[in-house]
């Protein structure tokens, strides 16, 4: 069965410091992995994805994520956090097989960047 | 930039009443999703369409919820009768689901309050 875990409910980081939001997954075969961000009272916005290729993927707003197959992880990172990055972040996993996959979202991690 | 449209943005209804939500996906996106999101939690898939066909409705409470996408474009989600526990954000998303484009694009959501 597919699953995705975000072990931290909240991450606090000082502005200007690097940030990491953790995600681990379980899926049969090669996964498709995604990060989404949700600002207050808004829908989710797509940040970045890993489908195939280079394990380090870059996305919107300076975010990047590294796919690690051996550790089944896809952690979200940013070299220098901004106060405006404060939001709810969701990791999602999708199995690769069309017609038999499920798109599963994690429980979310609230990122708080302190000025 | 193309967006997923949803209406209404907010809905207050009394329990036992009927309520309906509408979604218009990004043009050309064959896959459409309806999610329910409790505040601070991850989205829960209710139903997934591929064109006009239901791909997955395993989490849809079929005794009171129904969804349709008659012409494979816009979609309606209905609840009848509404219960207090249905109060949540209802999100619609669409995706291309081809090539490397598997990310979902979300609408602003409909916040439902059942009194």
Contacts between the chains, C-beta under 8 A, distances in Angstrom:
chain1	res1	chain2	res2	distance
A	32	B	102	5.3
A	34	B	102	7.8
A	34	B	103	5.9
A	34	B	104	7.8
A	36	B	104	7.8
A	36	B	106	7.8
A	41	B	111	8.0
A	42	B	108	6.6
A	42	B	109	7.8
A	43	B	4	7.7
A	43	B	91	5.8
A	43	B	93	7.9
A	43	B	106	3.7
A	43	B	107	5.5
A	43	B	108	5.0
A	43	B	109	5.0
A	44	B	43	7.0
A	44	B	91	7.1
A	44	B	93	7.6
A	44	B	104	7.6
A	44	B	106	4.5
A	45	B	106	7.1
A	46	B	103	4.5
A	46	B	104	6.8
A	46	B	105	6.6
A	49	B	100	8.0
A	49	B	102	7.0
A	49	B	103	5.4
A	51	B	100	4.7
A	51	B	102	6.7
A	52	B	100	7.4
A	88	B	40	7.3
A	90	B	42	5.7
A	90	B	43	7.5
A	94	B	102	6.1
A	98	B	97	7.2
A	99	B	55	7.3
A	102	B	45	7.3
A	102	B	56	6.9
A	103	B	33	7.2
A	103	B	45	6.6
A	103	B	48	7.7
A	103	B	104	7.1
A	105	B	42	4.0
A	105	B	43	5.1
A	105	B	44	8.0
A	106	B	42	5.7
A	107	B	41	6.3
A	107	B	42	4.9
A	108	B	40	7.0
A	108	B	41	6.6
A	108	B	42	5.2
A	110	B	40	7.8
